[in-house]
């Protein structure tokens, strides 16, 4: 980590000078022509004159590097300066090396570009990203270093009568190299951002797993979901994990279960306050304080294009309960028993979630309660069941039931006589009526009975 920090501090400085020095290399990489190219204006400069320019510039590199560093420190006093393993300022070393490489390139007989270590500028950008700073100050430092270096090189060129075209080319290469430095720093900055985002997601997932772990919080909690008694231990555990990502422990949470729209889908932009676990087979999210104003709309927008379910709000230590309801809802959505295509809120589909999941129990109860229909044909049995359910729900007379079914009242009277013949006094027993309504509502939820006319 020291290297990264050092890069951040030194980067600005080293980058500044290096910008000028490494202009040859970076310039070429950024698209500028190399100084020793056959089309270069420096080809026309006598070799002795080139050598004199290089010798003079190299002799002044130490002083020039220090001058650049001093100027950077004055204009950017908050810029940290880090030393390397030898106790030298990384910024100063970088500036010096960059200047030397840039100047020596002018006198290479083979015309080849020197190998410049641009990865150091990636490290500078990486350091800025890891410390939560923008690249603005780093770019400003680069520009300052290039400007000061060019000013001194221009003075040397004038003293030695270097032709203007050659100096213009030198300036172009220097500023092209500046672009190269910025590109490298942006690359490092992006890597740091991706690394931090990945680390945060990992810690979010760990916290979500801890929160969603099944635990018995009934003992000593007073049954009220408060923050005392039996919940003290899990909340302490939550706090330790939450502190790593700066997550404030909420009073209540709702847990969401999502279905991936595709294998390579991008994670929903739910924001830092919502814990997201994208590594689970079905992505999970822990939503703090789900009932606050604007939360529902925030989630709707963030999960646009996704299908999933959000469980009911529960105390933080009981998050596993919300997860169970959300998982059950998603299972029903996958079977086509609940609407898909968005984020479904379990609290808006309580009836389906209560009646549909316990299929074995409901199935057994249905067989017993609807046994009188066994002798009827499918169509007749369905019509009688729909009529019985409408009567149980309205407890009204024939006109009210007829309006709910969209049939004539006389039809309802005829069917009710059949129902009483089949069930007898059971339809007047409160417990039996309750069971009948349960199984008939479950059938309607499964699409086996028609929806009533509202």
C-alpha positions in Angstrom: 0.0 0.0 0.0 3.0 2.3 0.6 3.8 2.1 -3.1 0.4 3.2 -4.0 0.4 6.1 -1.6 3.8 7.1 -2.7 2.6 7.0 -6.3 -0.2 9.4 -5.5 2.1 11.8 -3.8 5.0 11.5 -6.1 3.0 11.1 -9.2 2.0 14.7 -9.5 5.6 15.7 -9.2 7.2 13.0 -11.2 4.5 13.2 -13.7 5.1 16.9 -14.2 8.7 16.6 -15.3 8.3 13.2 -16.8 5.8 14.8 -19.0 8.5 16.8 -20.7 11.1 14.2 -20.6 9.2 11.3 -21.6 7.5 13.3 -24.3 9.3 11.3 -26.9 8.0 8.0 -25.8 4.6 9.2 -24.8 4.3 11.4 -27.8 4.8 8.4 -30.1 2.4 6.3 -28.2 -0.2 9.1 -28.2 0.2 9.5 -32.0 3.0 12.1 -32.3 6.0 11.4 -34.5 9.2 10.4 -32.7 11.9 13.0 -32.6 14.4 10.9 -34.4 12.0 9.9 -37.2 13.3 10.4 -40.8 10.7 13.2 -41.1 11.9 14.9 -38.0 13.3 18.5 -38.1 16.1 17.3 -35.7 17.6 15.3 -38.6 18.6 18.6 -40.1 20.4 19.8 -36.9 24.1 19.2 -36.9 25.0 16.3 -34.6 27.5 18.4 -32.7 24.8 21.0 -32.0 22.4 18.3 -30.9 25.0 16.9 -28.6 25.7 20.3 -27.1 22.0 20.8 -26.5 21.7 17.4 -24.8 24.8 17.9 -22.6 23.6 21.3 -21.4 20.1 20.0 -20.7 21.4 16.9 -18.9 23.7 19.0 -16.8 20.8 21.0 -15.6 18.4 18.1 -15.0 19.0 17.9 -11.2 18.5 21.6 -10.7 15.5 21.7 -13.1 13.9 18.8 -11.4 14.2 20.4 -8.0 12.9 23.7 -9.4 9.8 21.9 -10.8 9.2 20.0 -7.5 9.5 23.3 -5.6 7.0 25.0 -7.9 4.6 22.1 -7.5 4.9 22.2 -3.7 4.1 26.0 -3.8 1.1 25.7 -6.0 -0.2 22.4 -4.6 0.8 22.6 -0.9 -1.5 19.7 0.1 0.2 17.3 -2.4 1.7 14.5 -0.3 5.4 13.6 -1.0 6.4 10.1 -0.4 9.9 8.6 -0.2 11.0 5.3 -1.8 12.8 2.5 -0.1 16.1 4.4 -0.4 14.7 7.4 1.3 14.5 9.5 -1.9 11.5 11.5 -2.9 9.7 9.5 -5.5 8.4 12.6 -7.2 11.9 14.1 -7.6 13.4 10.8 -8.8 10.6 10.4 -11.4 11.0 14.0 -12.7 14.8 13.6 -13.0 14.6 10.2 -14.8 11.9 11.5 -17.2 13.9 14.5 -18.1 17.1 12.5 -18.7 15.3 9.9 -20.9 13.7 12.6 -22.9 16.9 14.5 -23.6 19.0 11.5 -24.3 16.6 10.4 -26.9 17.7 13.4 -29.0 21.3 12.0 -29.3 20.6 8.3 -29.9 22.3 7.3 -33.1 19.9 4.5 -33.8 16.9 6.8 -33.6 15.1 4.3 -31.4 12.9 5.6 -28.6 14.1 4.9 -25.0 12.0 2.5 -22.9 10.1 4.8 -20.5 8.3 3.4 -17.5 4.8 4.8 -18.0 3.4 2.4 -15.5 4.5 4.7 -12.8 1.9 7.2 -14.0 -0.7 4.5 -13.8 0.3 4.1 -10.2 -0.1 7.9 -9.6 -3.7 7.7 -11.0 -4.3 4.6 -9.0 -3.2 6.3 -5.8 -5.5 9.2 -6.4 -8.4 6.8 -6.9 -7.7 4.8 -3.8 -7.5 7.9 -1.7 -10.8 9.2 -3.0 -9.4 12.2 -4.9 -10.2 13.3 -8.4 -7.6 13.5 -11.2 -7.9 17.3 -11.5 -5.0 18.1 -9.2 -2.8 15.4 -10.8 -3.4 16.8 -14.3 -2.7 20.3 -13.1 0.7 19.1 -11.7 1.5 17.4 -15.0 0.8 20.6 -17.0 2.9 22.7 -14.5 5.8 20.3 -14.9 5.7 20.3 -18.7 5.4 24.0 -18.8 8.4 24.6 -16.6 10.5 22.0 -18.3 9.7 23.4 -21.7 10.6 26.9 -20.6 14.1 25.9 -19.6 14.7 23.7 -22.7 13.6 26.6 -24.9 16.1 28.9 -23.2 18.9 26.3 -23.9 17.8 25.9 -27.5 17.9 29.7 -28.0 21.4 29.9 -26.5 22.7 27.2 -28.8 20.8 28.5 -31.8 18.7 25.3 -32.3 16.5 26.0 -35.4 12.9 26.9 -34.5 11.4 24.0 -36.4 13.3 21.5 -34.2 12.2 23.3 -31.1 8.6 23.5 -32.2 8.8 19.7 -32.8 10.2 19.3 -29.3 7.3 21.3 -27.8 4.7 19.3 -29.7 6.3 16.0 -28.5 6.3 17.3 -25.0 2.6 18.2 -25.0 1.7 15.0 -26.8 3.5 13.2 -24.1 1.4 15.1 -21.5 -1.7 13.5 -23.1 0.0 10.2 -22.8 0.6 10.7 -19.1 -3.0 11.7 -18.5 -4.2 8.6 -20.3 -2.0 6.3 -18.2 -3.2 8.0 -15.0 -6.8 7.7 -16.1 -6.2 4.0 -16.6 -4.7 3.6 -13.2 -7.6 5.6 -11.7 -10.1 3.4 -13.4 -8.4 0.3 -12.1 -8.5 1.7 -8.5 -12.1 2.6 -8.9 -12.9 -0.9 -10.1 -10.9 -2.5 -7.3 -12.6 -0.4 -4.6 -16.1 -1.1 -6.1 -15.3 -4.8 -6.1 -14.0 -4.7 -2.5 -17.1 -2.8 -1.4 -19.4 -5.4 -3.1 -17.5 -8.2 -1.4 -17.9 -6.5 2.0 -21.6 -5.8 1.2 -22.1 -9.4 0.4 -20.4 -10.5 3.6 -22.6 -8.1 5.7 -25.8 -9.3 3.9 -24.9 -12.9 4.6 -24.5 -12.1 8.3 -27.8 -10.2 8.4 -29.7 -12.9 6.6 -28.4 -15.8 8.7 -31.2 -17.7 10.4 -31.2 -17.0 14.1 -33.6 -17.4 17.0 -34.3 -13.8 18.3 -37.5 -14.7 20.2 -35.8 -15.3 23.5 -35.4 -12.1 25.5 -36.4 -9.8 22.7 -39.7 -9.0 24.3 -41.5 -10.0 21.1 -41.5 -6.4 20.0 -38.5 -6.4 17.6 -36.7 -3.8 19.7 -32.9 -3.4 20.1 -32.5 -4.9 23.5 -32.4 -8.4 25.1 -31.9 -11.2 22.6 -31.0 -8.9 19.7 -28.0 -7.3 21.3 -25.6 -10.0 20.2 -26.6 -10.0 16.5 -26.7 -6.3 16.3 -23.1 -6.2 17.7 -22.0 -8.6 15.0 -23.8 -6.5 12.3 -22.1 -3.3 13.5 -18.6 -4.8 13.2 -19.2 -5.7 9.6 -21.2 -2.5 8.8 -18.4 -0.3 10.0 -16.1 -1.5 7.3 -18.3 0.1 4.6 -19.8 2.9 6.6 -23.2 1.4 6.6 -25.6 2.7 9.3 -27.6 0.0 11.0 -31.3 0.6 10.3 -34.2 -0.2 12.6 -36.0 -2.3 10.0 -35.1 -3.9 6.7 -36.8 -5.5 3.8 -35.1 -8.2 1.8 -35.4 -8.5 -2.0 -34.8 -11.6 -4.2 -34.2 -10.9 -7.9 -34.2 -13.0 -11.1 -31.4 -12.2 -13.6 -32.8 -10.8 -16.9 -29.7 -12.3 -18.6 -26.4 -14.0 -17.7 -24.3 -10.9 -18.3 -26.7 -8.4 -16.9 -25.4 -5.3 -15.1 -26.2 -5.0 -11.4 -29.1 -2.7 -10.5 -28.0 0.7 -9.4 -29.6 0.5 -6.0 -27.2 2.9 -4.3 -24.6 2.4 -1.5 -27.2 2.3 1.3 -28.8 -0.9 -0.2 -26.7 -4.0 0.4 -26.4 -6.0 -2.8 -25.3 -9.6 -3.2 -24.9 -10.4 -6.9 -22.9 -13.6 -6.4 -25.9 -15.6 -5.1 -27.8 -17.7 -7.7 -30.6 -15.3 -7.2 -29.3 -11.8 -6.4 -30.3 -10.5 -3.0 -30.7 -7.0 -1.6 -31.1 -5.8 1.9 -33.1 -2.5 1.9 -32.8 -0.3 5.0 -35.9 1.5 6.3 -38.0 0.4 3.3 -41.0 2.5 4.4 -39.4 5.9 4.2 -40.7 8.3 1.7 -39.3 7.8 -1.8 -37.8 4.4 -1.1 -40.3 2.5 -3.2 -39.8 4.7 -6.2 -36.0 4.5 -5.8 -36.2 0.7 -5.9 -38.6 0.7 -8.8 -36.2 2.8 -11.0 -33.1 0.9 -9.9 -34.6 -2.5 -10.7 -36.1 -1.4 -14.0 -35.8 -4.4 -16.4 -35.5 -6.9 -13.5 -38.0 -9.2 -12.0 -38.1 -9.9 -8.3 -39.9 -9.6 -5.0 -39.4 -7.5 -1.9 -40.3 -9.1 1.4 -42.1 -7.3 4.3 -40.3 -4.9 6.6 -39.0 -6.6 9.7 -36.6 -5.7 12.5 -33.0 -5.9 11.4 -32.2 -9.1 13.4 -35.2 -10.9 11.8 -34.2 -10.2 8.2 -34.3 -13.9 7.4 -38.1 -13.8 7.8 -38.4 -11.2 5.1 -36.1 -13.3 2.9 -38.3 -16.3 3.2 -41.4 -14.4 2.1 -39.5 -12.8 -0.9 -38.2 -16.3 -1.9 -41.7 -17.7 -1.8 -43.0 -14.9 -3.9 -40.3 -15.4 -6.5 -41.1 -19.1 -6.6 -44.7 -18.2 -7.4 -43.7 -15.7 -10.0 -41.6 -18.3 -11.8 -44.7 -20.6 -11.9 -46.8 -17.8 -13.3 -49.0 -17.6 -10.1 -47.9 -14.0 -9.3 -47.3 -11.2 -11.8 -43.7 -10.9 -13.1 -41.9 -8.1 -15.0 -41.0 -5.8 -12.1 -40.3 -5.6 -8.4 -43.3 -7.1 -6.6 -44.0 -6.1 -3.0 -45.0 -9.1 -0.9 -47.3 -7.0 1.3 -49.5 -6.3 -1.7 -50.0 -10.1 -2.3 -50.5 -11.4 1.2 -53.5 -13.7 0.2 -51.5 -15.5 -2.5 -48.4 -15.9 -0.3 -50.5 -17.3 2.5 -52.7 -19.7 0.5 -50.5 -20.9 -2.4 -47.2 -22.1 -0.9 -48.6 -24.8 1.5 -49.9 -26.8 -1.5 -50.0 -30.1 0.3 -52.1 -28.8 3.2 -54.4 -26.8 0.9 -54.7 -29.7 -1.5 -55.8 -32.1 1.2 -58.3 -29.5 2.6 -59.6 -28.9 -0.9 -60.2 -32.6 -1.5 -62.2 -32.8 1.7 -64.2 -29.5 1.4 -65.1 -29.9 -2.2 -65.9 -33.6 -2.1 -69.6 -32.9 -2.8 -68.6 -31.7 -6.3 -67.1 -35.0 -7.2 -70.3 -36.2 -8.9 -70.6 -33.0 -11.0 -69.1 -32.5 -14.5 -66.1 -30.1 -14.8 -68.1 -27.2 -16.1 -71.0 -27.5 -13.6 -68.6 -28.0 -10.8 -66.6 -24.9 -11.7 -69.8 -22.8 -11.9 -71.1 -24.0 -8.6 -67.7 -23.4 -7.0 -67.6 -19.8 -8.3 -71.2 -19.2 -7.1 -70.4 -20.6 -3.7 -67.3 -18.4 -3.4 -69.2 -15.3 -4.5 -71.9 -16.0 -1.9 -69.3 -16.6 0.9 -67.5 -13.4 0.1 -70.6 -11.2 -0.2 -73.0 -13.0 2.2 -75.6 -11.2 0.1 -78.7 -12.2 -1.7 -79.1 -13.4 -5.3 -78.8 -9.9 -6.8 -75.5 -9.2 -5.1 -74.0 -12.6 -6.0 -75.3 -12.3 -9.6 -73.7 -8.9 -10.0 -70.4 -10.3 -8.8 -70.6 -13.2 -11.3 -72.2 -11.4 -14.2 -75.2 -13.7 -14.4 -78.9 -13.4 -13.9 -80.2 -13.5 -10.3 -82.4 -16.5 -11.1 -79.3 -18.4 -12.2 -77.8 -17.7 -8.8 -81.0 -18.9 -7.0 -80.9 -22.2 -9.0 -77.2 -22.8 -8.3 -77.6 -22.0 -4.6 -80.4 -24.6 -4.3 -77.9 -27.1 -5.8 -75.2 -26.0 -3.4 -77.5 -26.6 -0.4 -78.4 -30.0 -1.7 -74.8 -30.9 -2.0 -73.4 -29.5 1.3 -76.5 -29.3 3.4 -76.2 -27.6 6.7 -72.4 -27.3 6.3 -72.7 -24.1 4.4 -74.2 -22.5 7.5 -71.5 -23.6 9.9 -68.9 -20.8 10.4 -65.9 -23.1 10.5 -66.9 -25.0 7.4 -67.6 -21.7 5.5 -64.1 -20.5 6.5 -62.5 -23.6 5.1 -64.6 -23.5 1.9 -63.6 -19.9 1.3 -59.9 -20.7 1.9 -59.8 -23.5 -0.7 -61.9 -21.7 -3.2 -59.8 -18.6 -3.0 -56.7 -20.7 -3.5 -58.3 -22.2 -6.6 -59.0 -18.8 -7.9 -55.4 -17.6 -7.3 -54.2 -20.6 -9.3 -56.5 -19.6 -12.1 -58.9 -22.5 -11.7 -61.9 -20.2 -11.0 -62.8 -17.0 -12.8 -62.1 -13.6 -11.2 -65.2 -11.8 -9.9 -66.6 -8.8 -11.7 -65.6 -5.8 -9.5 
